[in-house]
Amino acid sequence: MTIIETFAPEEAKIIWDKLEFIYTPKHGSWLHMAKGELQVLIGQCLYVRIDNIEKMKKEVTASQQSRNNKEAKINWQFTNKKAELN
């Protein structure tokens, strides 16, 4: 079913306007990048059991700020040219 089939036209338009479509490559490269970032997060703060959601949020926020302060980047090597070859 589509949004138009599920909701009244006015409501469907409101919902549609709130959606943001983000391109994700068909290849697994973006998934590998996300996995790498999660591995960093695990190594920095999730290697121990945290049984309190507020503490978890603080730890993740601190890790995120640390990565941002270091301007950590992923070396993205997949290009449009390489995609055209596949």
Secondary structure, DSSP 8 states (H G I E B T S, - for coil): --HHHHS-HHHHHHHHHH-------SSTHHHHHHHHHHHHHHHHT-SS----HHHHHHHHHHHHHHHHHTT--------HHHHHH-
